[in-house]
Amino acid sequence: MQIKEFTINYIKKLTQILNQIDVEVIEQIIHTLEETINKNKIFIIGNGGSAATASHMANDLGVGLKRREIISFNIDSLTDNTPAITAIANDIGYENIFYSQLKNVIKKNDVLIAISCSGNSENIIKAVKYAKEQNAKIIGVTGFDGGELKKLSDINFHIDTQKAQYGIVEDAHMILDHIIYSYYINKDLNEQ
């Protein structure tokens, strides 16, 4: 397959996926995030490309909106502390890298945004199950068939694709971040 043909097909597939997004789920996510203001904390977790999305999301929805004095979410990406992650992974196992950071920290009505293309990453599932035991709200951000995370989520932003279509899924997950961020920027501009 030629580069041009591949590129055209990729864009077509991404466009099809974006046209299937359930906008009501995005509305539910925004309302859930807003319920945390001045009361609760938002945590975000993910591995690999999803870790980068978690960091980007915490930056946009935390610092980006706060700096503009639009909205102030108390939000942290648990993917960003490399010393903590590597110490936990080395000392007690990679499956504990998020669970250990959440243990005795996440509280009732806090929000955990768990990003996983497969929805089956052991470290994500362990953290989600613990958060649910603490009565936190789970926003799952999934791809492929959604895996276990889709079933455990209170709200699920799902990108239904064949397995291993990481690029398409991760593109759509980043677009979720930018939709939420841009919604608040646009809302603020319209209120001025």
C-alpha positions as CSV (number, residue, x, y, z in Angstrom):
1,M,0.0,0.0,0.0
2,Q,1.3,3.4,-0.9
3,I,1.7,6.2,1.7
4,K,-1.0,8.4,0.1
5,E,-3.5,5.5,0.0
6,F,-2.8,4.5,3.6
7,T,-3.2,8.1,4.7
8,I,-6.5,8.5,2.9
9,N,-7.8,5.3,4.5
10,Y,-6.6,6.3,8.0
11,I,-8.3,9.6,7.8
12,K,-11.5,7.9,6.5
13,K,-11.4,5.4,9.4
14,L,-10.8,8.2,12.0
15,T,-13.7,10.2,10.5
16,Q,-16.0,7.2,10.7
17,I,-15.0,6.6,14.3
18,L,-15.5,10.3,15.3
19,N,-19.0,10.3,13.7
20,Q,-20.0,7.4,16.0
21,I,-19.0,9.2,19.2
22,D,-21.9,9.3,21.7
23,V,-22.1,13.0,22.5
24,E,-24.4,12.3,25.5
25,V,-21.5,10.5,27.1
26,I,-19.3,13.6,26.8
27,E,-22.1,15.6,28.4
28,Q,-22.2,13.1,31.3
29,I,-18.4,13.3,31.7
30,I,-18.5,17.1,31.8
31,H,-21.3,17.1,34.4
32,T,-19.4,14.6,36.5
33,L,-16.2,16.7,36.4
34,E,-18.2,19.8,37.4
35,E,-19.6,18.0,40.4
36,T,-16.1,17.8,41.9
37,I,-15.5,21.6,42.0
38,N,-14.6,22.8,45.5
39,K,-15.4,19.3,46.9
40,N,-13.5,16.4,45.3
41,K,-10.5,15.5,43.3
42,I,-10.0,14.0,39.8
43,F,-7.3,11.4,39.2
44,I,-6.2,10.2,35.7
45,I,-4.4,7.0,34.9
46,G,-3.1,5.3,31.7
47,N,-0.2,3.3,30.3
48,G,2.0,4.2,27.3
49,G,0.2,6.5,24.9
50,S,-2.7,6.6,27.3
51,A,-0.3,7.9,30.0
52,A,0.6,10.7,27.6
53,T,-3.1,11.4,27.2
54,A,-3.6,11.4,30.9
55,S,-0.8,14.0,31.4
56,H,-2.1,16.1,28.5
57,M,-5.6,16.0,30.0
58,A,-4.5,17.0,33.5
59,N,-2.6,19.9,31.9
60,D,-5.5,21.1,29.8
61,L,-8.3,20.6,32.4
62,G,-6.1,21.6,35.3
63,V,-3.5,24.2,34.6
64,G,-4.9,25.4,31.2
65,L,-8.4,26.2,32.5
66,K,-7.2,27.5,35.9
67,R,-4.6,29.8,34.4
68,R,-7.3,31.4,32.3
69,E,-9.6,31.7,35.4
70,I,-12.3,29.7,33.6
71,I,-12.8,26.7,36.0
72,S,-10.6,25.2,38.7
73,F,-10.5,21.4,38.7
74,N,-8.4,19.7,41.4
75,I,-6.9,17.2,39.0
76,D,-3.7,15.0,38.9
77,S,-2.3,12.5,36.4
78,L,-0.8,9.6,38.4
79,T,1.3,8.8,35.3
80,D,3.6,11.8,35.9
81,N,5.8,10.8,38.9
82,T,8.4,8.6,37.4
83,P,10.3,8.0,40.7
84,A,7.1,6.8,42.4
85,I,6.0,4.6,39.5
86,T,9.4,2.9,39.1
87,A,9.8,2.5,42.9
88,I,6.4,0.9,43.2
89,A,6.9,-1.3,40.1
90,N,10.4,-2.4,41.3
91,D,9.4,-3.0,45.0
92,I,5.9,-4.4,44.8
93,G,5.0,-4.9,41.1
94,Y,3.9,-3.0,38.1
95,E,0.3,-3.9,38.7
96,N,0.4,-1.7,41.8
97,I,1.6,1.6,40.3
98,F,-1.7,3.3,40.3
99,Y,-3.4,1.4,43.2
100,S,-0.6,2.3,45.5
101,Q,-0.9,6.0,44.6
102,L,-4.6,6.0,45.2
103,K,-4.6,3.9,48.4
104,N,-5.9,5.9,51.4
105,V,-6.0,9.0,49.1
106,I,-9.0,8.6,46.8
107,K,-12.3,9.3,48.6
108,K,-16.0,9.0,48.1
109,N,-17.3,11.0,45.1
110,D,-13.7,11.7,43.8
111,V,-13.4,10.8,40.1
112,L,-11.0,8.4,38.5
113,I,-10.5,8.7,34.8
114,A,-9.0,5.5,33.6
115,I,-7.7,5.4,30.0
116,S,-7.0,2.1,28.4
117,C,-7.3,1.0,24.8
118,S,-7.8,-2.6,25.7
119,G,-9.6,-2.0,29.0
120,N,-7.7,-5.0,30.4
121,S,-4.5,-3.6,31.8
122,E,-3.9,-5.2,35.2
123,N,-2.7,-2.0,36.9
124,I,-5.7,0.0,35.6
125,I,-8.2,-2.6,36.7
126,K,-6.7,-3.0,40.1
127,A,-6.8,0.8,40.6
128,V,-10.4,1.0,39.3
129,K,-11.6,-1.8,41.6
130,Y,-10.0,-0.1,44.6
131,A,-11.5,3.3,43.6
132,K,-15.0,1.7,43.3
133,E,-14.6,0.2,46.8
134,Q,-14.0,3.8,48.0
135,N,-17.2,4.9,46.2
136,A,-15.3,7.0,43.7
137,K,-16.9,7.6,40.3
138,I,-15.2,5.9,37.4
139,I,-14.9,7.4,33.9
140,G,-13.5,4.7,31.6
141,V,-12.0,5.8,28.3
142,T,-11.6,2.6,26.2
143,G,-11.1,1.2,22.8
144,F,-11.3,-2.1,20.9
145,D,-14.1,-4.1,22.7
146,G,-13.7,-2.1,26.0
147,G,-12.5,-5.0,28.1
148,E,-13.2,-5.2,31.8
149,L,-12.8,-1.4,32.2
150,K,-15.9,-0.8,30.1
151,K,-17.9,-3.0,32.4
152,L,-16.5,-1.4,35.6
153,S,-17.1,2.2,34.5
154,D,-19.9,4.4,35.7
155,I,-19.5,6.4,32.5
156,N,-17.7,5.0,29.5
157,F,-16.3,6.9,26.5
158,H,-15.7,4.0,24.1
159,I,-14.1,3.9,20.7
160,D,-15.3,0.6,19.1
161,T,-12.5,-0.7,16.9
162,Q,-10.7,-3.9,16.0
163,K,-8.0,-4.9,18.4
164,A,-4.6,-3.2,17.9
165,Q,-5.9,-0.1,16.3
166,Y,-4.1,2.0,18.9
167,G,-3.5,5.0,16.7
168,I,-7.2,5.5,15.9
169,V,-8.3,4.9,19.5
170,E,-5.6,7.2,21.0
171,D,-6.5,9.9,18.5
172,A,-10.1,9.8,19.6
173,H,-9.2,9.8,23.3
174,M,-7.1,12.9,22.8
175,I,-10.0,14.5,20.9
176,L,-12.2,13.8,24.0
177,D,-9.7,15.9,26.0
178,H,-9.8,18.7,23.5
179,I,-13.6,18.7,23.2
180,I,-13.9,19.2,27.0
181,Y,-11.1,21.8,27.1
182,S,-12.5,23.7,24.1
183,Y,-16.0,23.6,25.5
184,Y,-14.9,25.6,28.5
185,I,-12.8,28.0,26.5
186,N,-15.7,28.6,24.1
187,K,-18.2,28.9,27.0
188,D,-16.0,31.5,28.7
189,L,-15.6,33.5,25.4
190,N,-19.4,33.5,24.9
191,E,-20.0,34.7,28.5
192,Q,-17.7,37.7,28.1
